[in-house]
Amino acid sequence: MTNGQEADASGFMEEICEHFGRHYGRSEIVLHEIVSDDLHIDVFPIPPSEGCPFWTLHTTGMSEIAMEVPPEVAEGDDDLAALQYAEMMIHLPPDWPVLEKDPEKARETYWPIGWLKRAARLPHEMATWLGVGHTVQFSEPEEEIESGGFAGMLVLPPLGPEGAERARLSDGRIVNVLMILPLYRDELDFALEEGVEALLAKLEEAELPPVVEVGRKSVLES
């Protein structure tokens, strides 16, 4: 399957959900996308459990189309075929009102779902790719209040047991699982100026869990 070629999505959504189910638990609810463009991105919320005490939200649909991965980024055991497909996930605190039915209240807490969908579409809209270590700015300063002050994201490998980072589908495709960690603007700027490795060191020093934590301190203040 070549760059940009569409995959037959029938049946593969269930395989992706089964992969997440093995590592994080099964979702009984689908947050269906009502209006779609070329991609139909659904989000599946997996409730907290003893094995994973957070909400785990993941997408399906992003991996229907291959990302445009530059040939020069494939190194070692990774070839282009192992980098072209991905789905996004995010962890939310156990008390996050993921299934809030009140429209007014839901608007305040919906943004992580919106970010998942935006992240899933981004590489296809921009003719690029997403992988571990990438950062993305999502909002302008006047929009940051909607997400609790966060301006963008860092892409990390997922939490979970061995094997959680990649789903192998029955057609032979490898789908990478990419986790979103929201960042403040100063953290994004630091990653651009000093490098992602320097930011990761700050995250480790601050012992920041890879879970959305609205109101946390910037790791640059720790």
N, C-alpha and C positions, 0 to 999 in steps of 0.2 A: 504494500500500500504506500503510495507516494505522498509527498507533502501536499496538503490541501485537499486530498481525496476524501470524500465523505464515506463513512462507514455505515453499514446496514444496522440501524439502531434497534431493530426488532429483537427482543430477547436479551440484548446486552445490558439494558438498564437493570434487569433482574440480577444479572451476574455481578454487576457493580454493587448493588444493594446487598447481595449475599456476601460479598467480600467485606463490606463494612459491618454486616451482621456478625460475622465470625470474630471480629476484633473489638467491636464496641457495643454490640447488641442490635436488635432488629427494630426498625421504625415501623409503627403501625399507621402512621399519618404521612401524607404527601402534601407539601405546599406547592400545588400546581401553579404553573405560570399560565395566566389567563391569555395574555397577548404575547406572541412570539414573533421573531423575525426568522432568519435562516436557521437559528438554533432554538430548540425548546429546552430551557433550563428549569428543571424542577429541584426542589430542596427537600431533603428528608431529615426530620429531626429525630434523633435517637435519645431517649430519656436517660438521665443519670442512672448508674447501676453500681453495684459493689465493685465491679471490675474497672469501671470508668465513672468516677463520681461527678462528671460534668455532663451537660448537654453536648452532644456531638451532632453538628449539622453538616450534611454533605450534599454535593450537587450530583445530578446526572444530566447528560446532554453535551457537556463540554467536549467529551472524548469522541463525539460523533464525527468530528473533523480533526485532521492532523494539524498540529501547530507548525509554523514555519521555522524550524530549528536550523541555524546556520551550521554547515558541515564542520566548521572548525571547532565547534564546541564539543564534539564527540571525542572523548578521550578514554583510554584504557579499555575497560570492559563495556563501556557504554557506547552504543552506536546510535545512529539517528532514530532507528525504530524504537529504541528504548526511551526516547525523550519526547517523541512527537505527541503523545496522548496524555491527558491529565484530567483529574477531577479535583475540585476544591473542597476543603472542610474547615470548620472553625469550632472551637470549644467555648461554651458559654457557662457561666456559673449555674449551679443546680437550682437557684431560685429565680433564674431569668424567666420572665413570662413569655416563653416561646409561643404558646398557644393562646395568647390573650385575644379575646373575642370583642372587647370594647374597642371600636375603631379609633377613638381618641387616645386611649392608652397605648394601643398597638403602634401608633405612629411614632411614639417615643422610643420604642424598643425594637423596631423592625430593621434598623439600619444594618445589623450584621448579615441578615438575609439578603438585603440589597447589595451589600459588598460582595457576598459570595457570587451572586449573579453577575455583577459587573466584572469580577475577576475572571469568571468563566468565559465571558464574552471578549474580554480585552485582547487576548492574543489573536483571535480571529478577526476582530475589527481593525487591529493595528498591524496585521501581517507580521507577527512576531511570536515569541514563546514565553512561557513562564516556567521557572525551575527553582529549586532550593537556592536560597541566597539572594533572590531578586527582591527589590523594593519597588513599590508603586505608590505614587501620590494620587489620592482619590478626590480630595476636596480643597476648595479654595478657603482662605481664612474665614470668610463669612458663613461658610457651610459647616465648619467644624463643630459648632454647637450641637448639630443634629446627631453627631456620633460621640458625644461626651468629650469633645476636644481632640479626637484622633484625626489625623490628616491623611493617613495612608497605611500601607501594610508591608510586613516582611513575610516572605514565603519560607516556611520551615518544613522539615520532614515531620510526619505525624508522630504523635505519641502512640504508644501501643506496643504489643508484642511483635516479635520478629515476623516480617512478612506484611505488616500493615501498610508499608510504604508503596507497595505495588500490587495491582490486581492483574492477573493474567486471564485474559478472556479466551473463550473457546475458539475464536478465529485466529488466535496466535498473537493478538495485540497485547502490549504491555501498557497499562494505564497507571500513571504515577499519581499518588495521593499527595496533594500539596496543602499544607496547613497555613492558614492566615493568622498572623499576630498583628493586631492594630498598633500603630506607632504614632507618637506625637510628631509635630513638625520639626522640633529640634532634633529628635532621634533620626528622622529621615535625612535631615541636612547633615548630621554627623556621619551617617552611613555613606552619603555621597562624597563627603570631604575626606574622611578617614578610612573608609572601606567597611564592608559588611563584617569582616572578621573583627575589627575593632568594636563594632556595635555588639556583636555576639559576646565579646568579652565583657562588655558593660552589662548585658542582660544576665550573664552568668554571675557576675559579681553582685548584682542586685537580687539574685535568686528569684527572678520574675517567672512565675508559672506561665505556661503557654495558653492562658485562658483570658478571655476579655475581662478586663478589670477597670470599669469606668471610675475615674477619679484617682487612679493610681498616680504616684509620682513619676516623673520622667526618670529614666535610668541614668541620665546625665546629672541628676541632682542627688543621686544616692551616694 
